[in-house]
């Protein structure tokens, strides 16, 4: 492993000059209610829920429709009120997943509540009530793999710091930025609840220094809450502004940047006394605990080569195709459509003509990005070690790639492939245009599976 830098985390890249964020960062969020939604029973990979509805049922927005059947699953709720049209398997990003299709009827009122405009009194809410609300509300991480939020907070480890991830380091995405600007009080109140639920002493709302307006908005809200006396002196919530560098929002990288702690190999943030949650999750906590609204909607950035880029607040299960059409459609014939950001998001379609379905919005869908298609041929590795210099995990990706292609999984393990965070920095910087990120991630998955199998044999 490489020695880390004095400030922040090692490696990292600067993929853009800011033009990408400027496409949508100054455009207010718009609400969109589709005529129907397709709510997947798996909101994250491996997070399967058993559906409890059948065709013809009438459901209300927020009603429980799915119960967890796997470790990675959280309770699933109807995102709209209406009639269940069908329960069937649908194709989503190359996989067939059971889904509940609901025809939208009565729309949920968006009337502003008190916790959305001022500091809320949370003194009478216990830690157990907060944890129960997080679990029952179906809350998950909203900026990454969609890990069930309650599992982070129900740890037996002693937690002394809570990091709220508003870095949004992926190029093009601005949904978290607009959330912090337009829902500052929900974010602040949610963070306060999460701080109480975690048992930590301090919460840090973290963002990059390319978001000064968000830092100002949240700072003003915190100050107003303290002056009113509602936010007590025991609630230590701070704004932490960090240098703009990708992947600043990576869980381990954020911990290193803010606290100077390194999560041990194979470990979790809780092993160093930290819980990390996305800023979108903090709003969802406020909505559930203070507004009694489970996680049924989220903001999605639709951007890139579309006619009118923007951010939309949509029900879970909204069609990505509909959202792109809402933005005026794609503006380049030879294109690639990405679910999420360009560094980590999967490509779901090439040369998309605007007719076929793309995918359905889940709790952790942060964006829909359309980019011009660019083709190149991989060249032999020139041993420049550029990938090693930018790897934030301190790995040597080109060596892992060679070992994986030779099916030498023992070597992959000895090269710590298990610690790959799949950020894409290696592929981005490679002058030979090698698919380093893909192969290193695949090596990681193989190594982790081997480690799990060994653990099972020992037990």
Secondary structure as GFF3:
##gff-version 3
##sequence-region A 1 459
A	DSSP	alpha_helix	19	22	.	.	.	ID=ss1
A	DSSP	beta_strand	30	32	.	.	.	ID=ss2
A	DSSP	beta_strand	36	40	.	.	.	ID=ss3
A	DSSP	beta_strand	49	51	.	.	.	ID=ss4
A	DSSP	beta_strand	58	59	.	.	.	ID=ss5
A	DSSP	beta_strand	64	68	.	.	.	ID=ss6
A	DSSP	beta_strand	76	77	.	.	.	ID=ss7
A	DSSP	beta_strand	82	92	.	.	.	ID=ss8
A	DSSP	beta_strand	95	104	.	.	.	ID=ss9
A	DSSP	three_ten_helix	114	116	.	.	.	ID=ss10
A	DSSP	alpha_helix	127	136	.	.	.	ID=ss11
A	DSSP	alpha_helix	149	153	.	.	.	ID=ss12
A	DSSP	beta_strand	161	165	.	.	.	ID=ss13
A	DSSP	alpha_helix	175	182	.	.	.	ID=ss14
A	DSSP	alpha_helix	184	198	.	.	.	ID=ss15
A	DSSP	beta_strand	202	208	.	.	.	ID=ss16
A	DSSP	alpha_helix	212	228	.	.	.	ID=ss17
A	DSSP	beta_strand	236	242	.	.	.	ID=ss18
A	DSSP	alpha_helix	251	259	.	.	.	ID=ss19
A	DSSP	three_ten_helix	269	272	.	.	.	ID=ss20
A	DSSP	beta_strand	274	278	.	.	.	ID=ss21
A	DSSP	alpha_helix	279	289	.	.	.	ID=ss22
A	DSSP	beta_strand	297	304	.	.	.	ID=ss23
A	DSSP	beta_strand	310	315	.	.	.	ID=ss24
A	DSSP	alpha_helix	320	326	.	.	.	ID=ss25
A	DSSP	beta_strand	335	339	.	.	.	ID=ss26
A	DSSP	beta_strand	346	350	.	.	.	ID=ss27
A	DSSP	beta_strand	367	372	.	.	.	ID=ss28
A	DSSP	alpha_helix	386	390	.	.	.	ID=ss29
A	DSSP	alpha_helix	397	405	.	.	.	ID=ss30
A	DSSP	alpha_helix	409	414	.	.	.	ID=ss31
A	DSSP	three_ten_helix	417	419	.	.	.	ID=ss32
A	DSSP	alpha_helix	425	429	.	.	.	ID=ss33
A	DSSP	alpha_helix	436	458	.	.	.	ID=ss34
###
